[in-house]
Amino acid sequence: MAGPPIENGWLRMERGLITAIGRRGTPGSPAETLDLGDAIVLPGLVNAHTHLEFSRFDCPLDASGGLPSWIPQVVAARRQQRQGLLDDGDEATATAIRLGLAESAAAGVTAIGEIATTIPQGAYAGPGPAVCVFREGLGLGAAAAAAVPRQVAADLDWLERTGFAAGVSPHAPYSVAAPLGRRLVAEACRRGLPVAMHLCESREEEELLATGSGAFRRVLEDLGVWNAVQPPALLPAAAWIGLLAQARRGLVIHATHINRDPAALARLAYHRDRLAVVICPRTTRMMSGGLPPVRLLAAAGLRLAIGTDSRASNPDLSVLAECRTLADTGLSSPMESLQMATIHGAWALGREHRSGCLAVGRPADLVILRPGSTPTDPGAAAIDPSTKVEATLRVGRLIAGESGHGAIPTAGSWRSGSQSWPRHRLPPAAR
């Protein structure tokens, strides 16, 4: 993803690693070589922000009233699922997560930034995309500030013991009071973990933080979490960005209205060496009627990654559909959108040495696409609606799909008669 596509390219992989990349020529013996014909081979896609617990939804929740009307529906759906009205509570959530992982793999995703308010055992196990589980915390009262960090720490201990990548996510400025947020970020810093937070997501959020009133306050009162006698201490977006910058890596999610907050934008740009912005184009359009301020954020020198949010706000978990939304509206070129979905997403999750590009010595995390016609522009062809995801591999193993040109070997060479992507110019690493 750091250079032009390789036409008629090939790659060799052994024991889950890419061991060679080239153009034309003979990559190996015929017995070891799989000719993909007209295909596009690119790094496995990175979905840098999603909530897999809602993957059982057949269609998004109604967002016609914006975020304040959508949030109560999400809270009700989550409570229903966890109270076992749909199934056993934990098992219902685990089933949804497994469905989301399978859908993601089928869509070409090999790495996910997952926001989790609960972590059912076994939900993330098995073959599939690599998952960084950001344990979410939220609460506005003193009791939450004392109890939630202990709960989060216990789940982080479990994730680390079982070998899962972990992170911390104070949910949003309207749902996390300052004392709780500071403790959550401090816990992430102590463990060297990334932190993700929804910020500048709606104008109602902006109104609540500025005046303590408005539609969001009414939502919080209706949910019984707003103390009118002793209102919670809420921090503005710029202060939260300063806290996120203390972590090893910080993810600002959405940033839909950051153009209305010069202080937040300036602080975000100042910390661009350790902060990324994850945009969810289709969710943002559904919630606000517009799209993320891509050009503004890019002009500030920020890395932009792509997420799908969830099936509560999106019809599917297709990262390529998010890329297509940006390209179709002229906010980015097809290749720029693919960089957001690969190399920038990997950096946002702290996986820059393992995901996001095809490079010698790196894990063979990749997706094979079958264009509907012979492509002339590989970037445009990759996100074209007629292009299909044929197979997804992580560490050289098939996690979704199959090759229509024969069995995919776990060792040997692949040729593509169309395009494959080059290695990154950074020193390779197989960690």
N, C-alpha and C positions, 0 to 999 in steps of 0.2 A: 504493500500500500504506500510505499515511499517513492515509487517511480512509475514509469509507464507500464502498461500491461505487456506481457510476453506472448507474442503470437506464436502458435504452434509450439507451445511450451511443454515441458515435462517435469516431473519431480519423482524422486525415489524416496521411499520410506522403509525403515527397518526398525523393528521393536518399538513402534509408536512414535518414532522421531523422523523428521525430514532429514535425509542425509545428502541429498543433491538436488539442484534445480538447474534446468538448462533449456535451450531452445534448439529445435530441430535435432538432427543427429539420432543416434541410437542409445537410449538410456539404459538398456539392459537386454538380456536375451529374450527372444519372443515368448518363451514360456513364463517369464516373469513380468511381462509387460501387458498392461491393460490399456487398449486404445479407446479413449472416450469419444472419439469423433468430434463433431461440433459441440463443444461444451465450454462452460465457464467454470474454472476452479478458482475459488477465492477463499480467504481465511474464514474460519467459522465465525458467524455473526455474534456480536455481543449485545445482549439486551441488558443495558446498564441499570434499568429501574423497572421493576414490576412487583405486583402483589399476587402471587400465585394462589392464595387462599380463595380467590373469587373465580377460579377457572371453571367452575361448574355452571356459571351463568350462561344462558343461551343468547342473551342480548344485553347490551348496556342498560344501566338504570337511567331513569329520566333525568336529564340535566338541563331541562328547559329553563329552570329557575336559577341556574348557576350553581356554584359550589355550596352556598348555604342551604339550598334545597336538596342537593345531592347527598351531602354528609349524613343527614338523619336516615336516609334510605340505606346507606352503607352500614351504619351502626345497627340498624334493625336487622339487616341481612346477616351480619356477623353474629349478633346475639342469637338469632334463630338457629344458625348453623351450630353454634357452640352449645346451645341448650339441648341439642339433640332432636329438634323438631324435624329436621331433614333426615337424620341418621344419628348414630352415636357421634357426640360432639367432636372428639379428637379424630375419630376415623373419617368423619365427613370432611374435616379440614385436610387430613392427610390425602384423602381421595382427590380432592380438588387440586392439591399441590402436584400429585402424580400426573393428573390430567394435564396440568399446565406445563410440566416438564416434557411430557410426550409431545404436546402440541408445539412447544418451542423447538424441540429436536427436529420435528418434521418440517419446521419452517427455516431450518438451517442454522439454528442457534447452538453454540457450543459453550457459552459462558453467560451467566445470569447474575445480576445484582438484585437479590430478593429481599423485600421488606416483610418481616414476619412479626406479628404480635403474639404468636404462640408457635411452638416448635414441636409438633407431634413426632414422636420417635418413629423412625423408618420412612418418613415422608420424603426425604431427600436421598435415600439410599438407592443403590442400583445404578446401572448404566444410564447415561444421559448427560446433559450439559453440566459443566462445572458450576457450582453455585456458591456465591458469597452471600451468606445469610446475615442481613443487617437486622439485629434484634431491635424492634421498635419499642419506645417507651413514650408514654404520654400521661399527663395529669396536671391539674391546676392547683391542687390544694397541698397543705403541709403533709398530710398523710401520704400522698403519692410521692412527694419528694423523699420521704423516708423509706417507703416500701418498694417502689418501682426499681431503684438502682440495685437492690438486693436480688429481685427477680431477674433483672437483666444480667447481673453478674453470674447467677446460677446457670442461666441458659448459655452464656458465653463459655463458662467452664465446660459444660457438656459438649458444645460444638468443638472446642479445642481438643478435648479428650478423644472425640470420635473422628478427628481429622478434617473437619469441615472449615473452610475459610469463613471468617466471621467479621462483622462490623456492628456499629451501633447507629441507631436512627432516632434522635429526638423528632417526634412526628412533624410538628409545624408550630409556628409562632403563636397560633391561636389555641393550641392544645397542650403546650408545654410551658409551664411557668419557669422563670429564670432559675430558681434554686434547683429544680429537677434537671433542667437542661445543662447546667454547669456540672452537675454530678455525673450525668451520662457522658458528656464530652471528656471529663477527667478520667472516667473509667476506660474509655477508648484510648486515650493518650497513654495511660498506664500500661495497657496491653499492646500498644503499637498498632491499633486497628483503625480502619477508615471510618468516617462518619458521614451519614447522608441525612439531608433534611429538606422537606418541602418548603420553598420560600417564594414570596412575591407571586402567589398563585392566583389571587383574586383582589379586586378592589375592596370587597367587603373585609378581607383580611387587613388591608391597609387602613381602613376606617377604624376597625377595632383597635389596632395598635396605636393609632393616633389619638383617638378620643375615648376609647373604652366603651363605645356604643355601636349601634347599627345592627344589621341583619345577623352578623355572626354572634353578637352578644345574645340576641334572642334565641338563636339555635342552642347556645351553651346553657342558657337558662332553662330551655325546654328539656334538655338532656340532664338537668339537675347537677351540673358541674360548675356553675358560676356562683361565687359567693358575693352577693351584692354588698354585704356588710364589710367584708374585707376582700376586695377584688384582688385577683392574682397579679403578681408583678410580671408583665409581659415585656419582652425585649423587641426592639425594632430589627428589621432585616439586617442592617449593617452590623449591629452588635452580634447577631448570630453568625454572620459570615466571619467575623473576627474570631469567634469561638471555634468554628469549623476549621479555620486555618491553623489551629493549634495541633490538630491531628496529623497523622502521617499522610493522609489523603482525605480530602473533603469533597462531597458531591452536593451541589445545589440543584435541587429537583424543580423543574418547570421554569422558574424565573420569568413567568409570563408578563408581569407588569414591572419588571425591574427598570424599564425606561422611565417610570414615574418616581424612582427613588435614586437620585444621583449619588447619594452617600453610599448606598448599598452597591451600586455599580462600580464606583471608584474603589471601594474596598475589595470587591471581588476581583477587579482587574489587578490590583496591587498584589494579591495573593495567588495570581494565576499559575505560579510555579507548583502549587500543591492543591489547587481547587479546580474542579471541572464542573460544567453545567450539563445536566442530563435533561434533554427536552423530549416531550412526548407529543408530537405534532397533532395526531388525531384526537387525543384526549383534550389537549388545549383548545382545539377548534370546537369540540363539543361543549366544553365548559364555558368558553368565553366568546365564541363566534369568530375568533381570530387564530393566528398562529404565533409561535414563539418568536421573539425578536432576534432572529438568527444573525442578521447582518450586524446589529448593534453589538452583540456578544462576540462575534468573530472579530469585529473591528477593535475590540478591547483586548484582543490577543488571547482569548480564552479557548480552551479545548471544549468542543461540544460533542457529547455522546448522545445516543438515542435509547429511549426506553419505550415500552408499550403500556406502561401503567398497569391496567388490569382489564379483565373482561367485564368489570363493573362500569368501565368508562370507555371501552373499546370493543369492536365486534370480534377481534381476534388478537393473537399475539405475534403477528407478522412484523418483524423488523424491516423487511424489504418493503412492505406497504407504507411504513413510516418514511422510509427513504423516498419512495415514490411521491408521497404527499409533498415533501419539501421540494423535490425537483419539478413536479408539475406546477407548483405555484411560483417557481423562479427564485425561491429563497436560497437554493444551493444548486450546484451542478450535480448530475448523477454521481460522479466520482467523489465529490465532496461529501455527499450524503453517505456513500459507502465507507469513507474514511471515518465518519462519525460512528458508523455501525460496526467498525472493526478496530482500527488502531487506537482511536480516541476512547472508545468504550473500554478497551483493555486497560489503557492508562488510568481511567477513572476508577476501575476496580482494583488497581494495583497489580494487574496481570500483564504489564507491558513486556515482560520477558517470557511469557508463556502463551499469550493469545494476541490476536489482532493482525498478524501478518504471517506470511509464509517465509520461513527462514531456515537455513541449514542449522541443524542442532536443536531446533525447537520441536515441541510436540506437534504431531500431524493432526491439528484441529482445523478442519476445512469443510467446505460445502461444495458439492457438484451441482451446477445449474444446467438445465437443458433449455436453450432458447427456442422460441417458437419458430424462428427463422434464422438464417445465417447472419450473425451480428456484424455490423460495421463499426459501431461504437460499443465497446464492451461494457462501459459503465451504464449507458442507457439500456442495453440489453439485459443486464443483470436485474434491473428493477422493473422491466417491462411486465405488464400483467400476463402476457403469454408465456413468460419464462417460468419453468417449474423447478422446484427443488427436487432433485433426483436422489441425492444421498447426503447424509451428514455424518462425519467421522470426528471422534474425539480421541486423541492419543492413538490414532491409527485404527480405531475400532468403530465399526458401523453402529450408530445409535439411532438412525432413522433412514428409511428408504432403501433403495437398492440400485445397482447399476444396470441399465438396460443393455449393457455391452459385455455382460459376463460378471462372474463373481469378483468382488473387490478383495484383492489380496491384502494381508496384513504386512507383507514385505514385498518389495519389488518396485516397479516403476509404472507411472501413469503418463500417458500422452494425451494432450488435448489439441484437437485440430482447430480450435478457436482461440481461447485465451486462458491463461492462468496468471496469477499475480506474483510479482517478484518478491524476493526476500527484502527484509528491512535492512537499513544500513547500520543499525546499532549492532554491537557485538552479540552474537547468538548466545542463548543460554537455554538449558533444558530443564530448569527448575520447575 
